[in-house]
Amino acid sequence: MPTRRLHGRAAPGRARYGEHVGAERIGDRYGRELRDLRISLTDRCNLRCVYCMPREVFGADHVFLPRERLLTFDQIERVARVAVAGGVTKLRLTGGEPLLRPGVVGLIERLSRLRQPNGEVIDIALTTNATGLSRLATGLRDAGLSRITVSLDSLDPGTFARISDTKTPLSRVLEGITAARAAGLPVKINTVVRRGFNDAEIESIAEHFRGTGVTVRFIEYMDVGATNGWRLDDMVPSAEVIERLGRRHPLEPVEHRGAATASRWRYSDGSGEVGVISSVTEPFCGSCTRARVSADGRLFTCLFASDGVDLRAAVETSDAAVRDVLFGTWRSRDDRYSELRGAATQGGEPKEATTTHPRVEMSFIGG
């Protein structure tokens, strides 16, 4: 199918629609390949971060998925096997909080045996709040986990408690990060920056991890889901983040790689890197190669999607059925929400979220 150009300007250093597409791969309606599959293991989390699972919505009476509704590990392995055979090179386990799912180490061991059609190993990553990481880090590494991403929005105990809205101490997260590094797992930190909440910590968070080998990625506050009360005024642009960090330590841009979401910058003195994820100010829809599977087996082709496609029935049938749904859905994909939202806000439309359609919550399909 011919590649179609979308309206709007590609961010500097990012691929335009179809630029990175190989003829042997399966493209969507704009030629974007499916390379990265994110699989949620659970919709549960032990934190109640105000921008993700606000307690007024996800309180004591919230009904989470019963265990029998979750995809089994056999079913997850089937989805992953079919995806990898079709060109997916990266698997990421998400949640909710994936480390709450019993047996996660064994699942990673099973997934680590999968191979790309050319025989190469696949990249297996996990995104976690790290509160349960210290006891599992070594096992995760031994099972074949490639790398780990920790969601951490503050290094101030009071601010951390305010954002996470639990009594879980910040020290437990830091212990998890230390354990992962000691186990030899590459670690990245994802920090969602929200003006008036934690934007005063941009420099101190970067400084804390500078020189440690841990890369911090500052993420623009996004209008994911329908419960976080997003307003454009709450978002700190990535350009401001880089400008502020560069005042303290000079930064140099790193060449952008393929479909990566983060723009990378290295410290001029060689003490490491930082990154920014700019889905509001510099949408990267044109290089998005990600699909997401919810814990109950629904397929989402965009983080900002409203509805998912039933994959579970296919998973309970055969590899061929999974292939038909997974790649058939991908071929018809035309998502570009961030780009459309960016055009709307630049055109002076209301600063709240720019759609009335309810979107799936980030806690349900992972980031």
Secondary structure, DSSP 8 states (H G I E B T S, - for coil): ------SS---TTS--TTTT--TTS-B-TTS-B--EEEEES-S--S---TTTS-TTTSSTT-----GGGS--HHHHHHHHHHHHHTT--EEEEESS-GGGSTTHHHHHHHHTT-B-TTS-B-EEEEEE-STT-TTTHHHHHHHT--EEEEE---SSHHHHHHHH-SS--HHHHHHHHHHHHHTT--EEEEEEEBTTTTGGGHHHHHHHHTTTT-EEEEEE----SSSS--BGGGB--HHHHHHHHHHHS-EEE----TT-SSEEEEETTSS-EEEEE-TTTS--GGG--EEEE-TTSEEESSTT-S--EE-HHHHTT-HHHHHHHHHHHHHT----HHHHHHHHHHTT--SB-S--S----HHHH--
